[in-house]
């Protein structure tokens, strides 16, 4: 029996946050509007806009003042993430009427494995996608664009190909005609550095990339280059996860833009402590530990530096994540009035299960690290007790060493 070709949909809600706001405030439909953070807290960045604002040149990530300059009559509304999640759940419920294999990629995007569905519904793949689009429009009141293809990468590129409220079908017969003329930068996961490196070799389109020997691309760009070559040639085989099948967590990070710039060590420590506390709680909740800790520092001019270090053991301790992150900052940033910090992000990667880490006997311990190990075990008991208390009494029941600082936006 001939194996049936996969059929993957990528469904992307158009201007999602803005569309959700218009559902409850229909008067916003006929004016340029954008969802943006609070300028008073320095979070005045456009996170979504409607078609009228888009036509005026307003872009996501524009600051509020940039958007006003491009579109003087624009109306701003604050984001309401809980509401957007409710609408997203309703949209995904429609998708799940057609398949159990629904994998949200973000709050407004989902992959659907629809293999076999056209035969069941006696519809072509395009007709089935149009049916799903029509149901979302009628039952929810927003529009979606759907990419239809034989793999996830091309389905995603299909939903981006024509917007809003459109279906694009990319098949094994037409993908070269549709996608190969596009610039390499349009290929999913093609980063700026890779695009620039390929351009220096005269490789400008997806078709140019696909035509090169795989080994040559891999030698130039490493493992990521091989992946891009496979994507360009339609060889993506990643499956669509079943609804509720939680993907493996590969990293945990938290970031914060502060109410005003941080200039003292104490202010930076306060910010780092809050981020480390949230990361540690998340790691403990998922029973994970990590051995690589990173920090990202953003200046008021939006200059960004990133630094990371590897530990000789895995950790989920707030105290340890905080200390290592602060050490990284002190080693790589001239703290003071002349080097203010607008935003900080802390991350933990190279994760393993806490149980797996407990079974390992590290070289560090064998070489006289018992004293440090005992200190970590003592700290672990303390933080475990704090975590248990928070689970029982609420997240604000007790803090781990950071002080309230309303001036920079830190509240106990």
Number of C-alpha atoms within 10 A of each C-alpha: 3 4 5 8 12 15 20 26 32 31 30 26 24 22 22 24 25 25 25 20 22 18 15 9 10 11 9 19 16 11 14 21 27 33 26 25 20 15 13 9 13 16 16 19 21 25 20 23 26 24 20 17 21 19 12 14 15 27 19 16 14 18 20 22 14 16 26 15 13 16 19 12 13 19 17 21 15 14 19 13 11 9 13 19 14 12 21 21 15 15 24 21 12 16 23 16 10 17 16 16 22 25 24 21 12 10 18 21 22 23 28 28 24 23 18 14 16 16 10 9 12 10 13 12 23 16 14 20 25 19 13 21 23 17 17 20 15 11 11 16 14 23 22 26 28 35 28 30 27 23 27 27 22 28 26 25 21 27 28 20 19 14 18 17 18 20 27 22 21 22 17 12 8 11 18 18 11 14 21 20 14 16 16 28 16 16 22 15 14 16 13 11 10 17 18 15 13 20 13 9 8 11 19 18 21 23 20 17 24 21 13 12 11 16 13 12 20 16 11 14 17 12 11 16 21 19 19 26 24 16 23 26 18 20 15 17 13 9 15 21 17 17 15 11 11 9 8 6 13 12 17 20 19 17 19 17 18 19 18 17 21 25 17 14 14 12 19 21 20 20 27 25 25 24 23 30 23 15 24 27 20 15 25 19 11 12 14 24 26 26 18 21 26 20 24 18 21 18 16 13 9 11 10 14 13 15 15 17 14 15 11 11 17 24 26 26 24 24 19 16 27 24 15 20 27 20 13 19 25 13 11 13 13 12 17 12 11 8 15 21 27 23 22 23 20 26 21 29 19 16 21 17 15 18 11 11 17 10 8 9 10 14 11 13 14 9 8 10 12 12 10 12 14 11 10 16 13 12 16 17 11 13 21 15 12 18 21 12 15 16 12 10 11 11 14 11 13 13 16 14 12 18 17 12 13 10 13 19 14 17 12 12
